[in-house]
Amino acid sequence: MRRILSTTQHFGLRSLVCINKADIHPPGTQEIEAFCLHNGTEVIGRIPFDEEVTQAVIHAQPVTEYHPHAPASLSLIQIWQHILAVLRELQR
């Protein structure tokens, strides 16, 4: 993540971060959030660990279709809505 953010910053590109399995190792999540805050990078979401993701993969479906109300699905939907809002903002 640090290398990617360094590269996007070098080229003057806006970056957004979402943290996967954010609830598994809270100190790691806090470290990512602190790094992003320090570098002016927005954390747009935290995806929790969710066994429904594994089940969705087994069934060859996106988790948002397999189990739309699963915690990971709800986080992903929220993140996607945020990304769409950012893209609309950039179009103005």
Backbone as CSV, one residue per row, in Angstrom:
resi,resn,N_x,N_y,N_z,CA_x,CA_y,CA_z,C_x,C_y,C_z
1,MET,0.822,-1.168,0.000,0.000,0.000,0.000,0.881,1.252,0.000
2,ARG,1.940,1.234,0.784,2.818,2.407,0.846,3.427,2.716,-0.524
3,ARG,3.872,1.672,-1.228,4.458,1.885,-2.562,3.427,2.427,-3.539
4,ILE,2.242,1.871,-3.498,1.193,2.328,-4.414,0.827,3.775,-4.117
5,LEU,0.664,4.103,-2.839,0.321,5.481,-2.490,1.454,6.443,-2.833
6,SER,2.676,5.981,-2.693,3.816,6.808,-3.085,3.788,7.081,-4.591
7,THR,3.461,6.065,-5.363,3.392,6.212,-6.819,2.249,7.134,-7.225
8,THR,1.070,6.928,-6.642,-0.062,7.791,-7.007,0.205,9.234,-6.590
9,GLN,0.834,9.418,-5.447,1.177,10.766,-4.993,2.184,11.411,-5.954
10,HIS,3.149,10.638,-6.389,4.152,11.144,-7.340,3.487,11.690,-8.601
11,PHE,2.461,11.011,-9.082,1.773,11.423,-10.301,0.600,12.365,-10.035
12,GLY,0.410,12.748,-8.779,-0.652,13.690,-8.436,-2.044,13.117,-8.544
13,LEU,-2.172,11.815,-8.331,-3.466,11.151,-8.430,-4.100,11.005,-7.056
14,ARG,-5.398,11.178,-6.998,-6.130,10.993,-5.750,-6.244,9.496,-5.476
15,SER,-6.015,9.131,-4.229,-6.120,7.726,-3.837,-7.147,7.581,-2.726
16,LEU,-7.813,6.461,-2.746,-8.768,6.101,-1.705,-8.386,4.715,-1.201
17,VAL,-8.577,4.482,0.080,-8.187,3.201,0.669,-9.394,2.569,1.340
18,CYS,-9.555,1.262,1.129,-10.489,0.491,1.940,-9.677,-0.635,2.570
19,ILE,-10.018,-0.947,3.798,-9.250,-1.922,4.563,-10.041,-3.225,4.621
20,ASN,-9.452,-4.281,4.062,-10.098,-5.593,4.052,-9.804,-6.331,5.362
21,LYS,-10.779,-7.083,5.832,-10.669,-7.852,7.077,-10.203,-6.945,8.219
22,ALA,-10.805,-5.772,8.272,-10.381,-4.716,9.192,-10.535,-5.091,10.656
23,ASP,-11.388,-6.034,10.952,-11.643,-6.395,12.345,-10.748,-7.524,12.862
24,ILE,-9.954,-8.138,12.010,-9.129,-9.269,12.432,-7.939,-8.826,13.274
25,HIS,-7.297,-7.735,12.878,-6.098,-7.261,13.587,-6.229,-5.745,13.788
26,PRO,-6.984,-5.326,14.811,-7.229,-3.898,15.025,-5.971,-3.021,15.057
27,PRO,-4.851,-3.471,15.668,-3.661,-2.615,15.617,-3.172,-2.368,14.183
28,GLY,-3.282,-3.370,13.322,-2.894,-3.200,11.925,-3.818,-2.227,11.214
29,THR,-5.104,-2.336,11.497,-6.078,-1.409,10.917,-5.782,0.009,11.374
30,GLN,-5.490,0.169,12.645,-5.160,1.500,13.179,-3.883,2.047,12.540
31,GLU,-2.923,1.174,12.292,-1.676,1.604,11.639,-1.952,2.097,10.218
32,ILE,-2.791,1.373,9.491,-3.152,1.783,8.133,-3.881,3.124,8.179
33,GLU,-4.828,3.253,9.100,-5.583,4.503,9.208,-4.673,5.673,9.562
34,ALA,-3.739,5.463,10.492,-2.805,6.527,10.889,-1.912,6.922,9.716
35,PHE,-1.427,5.932,8.976,-0.589,6.212,7.810,-1.360,7.046,6.794
36,CYS,-2.595,6.647,6.527,-3.415,7.364,5.551,-3.702,8.789,6.023
37,LEU,-4.038,8.948,7.290,-4.305,10.270,7.834,-3.079,11.166,7.696
38,HIS,-1.935,10.621,8.044,-0.677,11.369,7.972,-0.347,11.797,6.537
39,ASN,-0.742,10.975,5.577,-0.417,11.245,4.172,-1.574,11.847,3.382
40,GLY,-2.657,12.189,4.064,-3.780,12.826,3.383,-4.559,11.925,2.462
41,THR,-4.568,10.636,2.767,-5.304,9.667,1.953,-6.561,9.262,2.704
42,GLU,-7.673,9.334,2.031,-8.953,9.037,2.663,-9.193,7.524,2.760
43,VAL,-9.565,7.070,3.947,-10.004,5.686,4.137,-11.519,5.702,3.940
44,ILE,-11.970,5.052,2.883,-13.391,5.126,2.539,-14.213,3.966,3.080
45,GLY,-13.550,2.993,3.681,-14.319,1.892,4.248,-13.457,0.835,4.869
46,ARG,-14.136,0.044,5.676,-13.512,-1.078,6.365,-14.399,-2.297,6.122
47,ILE,-13.831,-3.299,5.492,-14.578,-4.523,5.204,-14.265,-5.524,6.308
48,PRO,-15.287,-5.994,7.019,-15.020,-6.961,8.083,-14.778,-8.361,7.517
49,PHE,-14.088,-9.182,8.303,-13.968,-10.591,7.932,-15.369,-11.171,7.951
50,ASP,-15.695,-11.964,6.957,-17.051,-12.486,6.834,-16.994,-13.839,6.126
51,GLU,-17.436,-14.881,6.807,-17.453,-16.235,6.229,-18.340,-16.319,4.982
52,GLU,-19.283,-15.402,4.844,-20.149,-15.415,3.667,-19.355,-15.147,2.388
53,VAL,-18.233,-14.484,2.500,-17.390,-14.250,1.328,-16.875,-15.589,0.800
54,THR,-16.421,-16.448,1.691,-15.945,-17.775,1.290,-17.063,-18.560,0.618
55,GLN,-18.252,-18.507,1.205,-19.382,-19.224,0.622,-19.736,-18.678,-0.758
56,ALA,-19.658,-17.374,-0.901,-19.941,-16.770,-2.206,-18.931,-17.226,-3.249
57,VAL,-17.658,-17.296,-2.859,-16.618,-17.769,-3.780,-16.899,-19.217,-4.180
58,ILE,-17.251,-20.041,-3.225,-17.563,-21.450,-3.509,-18.706,-21.545,-4.516
59,HIS,-19.667,-20.633,-4.405,-20.816,-20.634,-5.310,-20.601,-19.755,-6.553
60,ALA,-19.373,-19.283,-6.719,-18.992,-18.473,-7.890,-19.901,-17.257,-8.074
61,GLN,-20.180,-16.587,-6.961,-21.011,-15.388,-7.005,-20.351,-14.279,-6.195
62,PRO,-20.611,-13.041,-6.567,-20.166,-11.942,-5.713,-20.913,-12.021,-4.374
63,VAL,-20.254,-11.700,-3.312,-20.902,-11.782,-2.003,-22.124,-10.869,-1.936
64,THR,-22.075,-9.768,-2.665,-23.205,-8.841,-2.651,-24.461,-9.441,-3.304
65,GLU,-24.277,-10.449,-4.146,-25.422,-11.162,-4.718,-25.760,-12.399,-3.895
66,TYR,-24.741,-13.116,-3.455,-24.951,-14.360,-2.713,-25.657,-14.096,-1.390
67,HIS,-25.206,-13.091,-0.672,-25.802,-12.748,0.630,-25.748,-11.226,0.783
68,PRO,-26.737,-10.516,0.208,-26.699,-9.059,0.162,-26.656,-8.367,1.523
69,HIS,-27.125,-9.054,2.550,-27.168,-8.420,3.877,-26.030,-8.868,4.791
70,ALA,-25.090,-9.604,4.245,-23.909,-10.004,5.019,-23.096,-8.751,5.353
71,PRO,-22.387,-8.764,6.477,-21.590,-7.591,6.853,-20.618,-7.128,5.767
72,ALA,-19.951,-8.060,5.101,-19.024,-7.671,4.027,-19.774,-7.029,2.871
73,SER,-20.931,-7.565,2.531,-21.738,-7.001,1.443,-22.144,-5.572,1.756
74,LEU,-22.624,-5.351,2.966,-23.058,-4.010,3.351,-21.898,-3.023,3.296
75,SER,-20.722,-3.461,3.727,-19.540,-2.596,3.653,-19.160,-2.306,2.214
76,LEU,-19.160,-3.337,1.378,-18.802,-3.161,-0.033,-19.778,-2.226,-0.751
77,ILE,-21.049,-2.348,-0.444,-22.050,-1.472,-1.060,-21.805,-0.027,-0.638
78,GLN,-21.519,0.179,0.629,-21.237,1.521,1.128,-19.975,2.096,0.470
79,ILE,-18.949,1.279,0.353,-17.709,1.717,-0.298,-17.974,2.078,-1.754
80,TRP,-18.720,1.247,-2.456,-19.023,1.518,-3.862,-19.801,2.830,-4.010
81,GLN,-20.751,3.082,-3.117,-21.506,4.329,-3.166,-20.585,5.528,-2.954
82,HIS,-19.616,5.377,-2.077,-18.649,6.448,-1.835,-17.795,6.686,-3.087
83,ILE,-17.358,5.618,-3.713,-16.561,5.746,-4.945,-17.371,6.459,-6.030
84,LEU,-18.630,6.092,-6.175,-19.476,6.761,-7.173,-19.602,8.249,-6.882
85,ALA,-19.740,8.610,-5.616,-19.840,10.021,-5.236,-18.554,10.768,-5.587
86,VAL,-17.405,10.128,-5.352,-16.125,10.748,-5.691,-16.014,10.926,-7.197
87,LEU,-16.417,9.927,-7.969,-16.356,10.026,-9.424,-17.282,11.128,-9.949
88,ARG,-18.460,11.259,-9.349,-19.376,12.334,-9.754,-18.747,13.694,-9.451
89,GLU,-18.108,13.790,-8.315,-17.426,15.022,-7.932,-16.328,15.380,-8.926
90,LEU,-15.593,14.401,-9.383,-14.516,14.641,-10.343,-15.042,15.083,-11.707
91,GLN,-16.253,14.689,-12.036,-16.829,15.050,-13.332,-17.289,16.503,-13.384
92,ARG,-17.447,17.126,-12.230,-17.912,18.514,-12.196,-16.866,19.464,-12.644
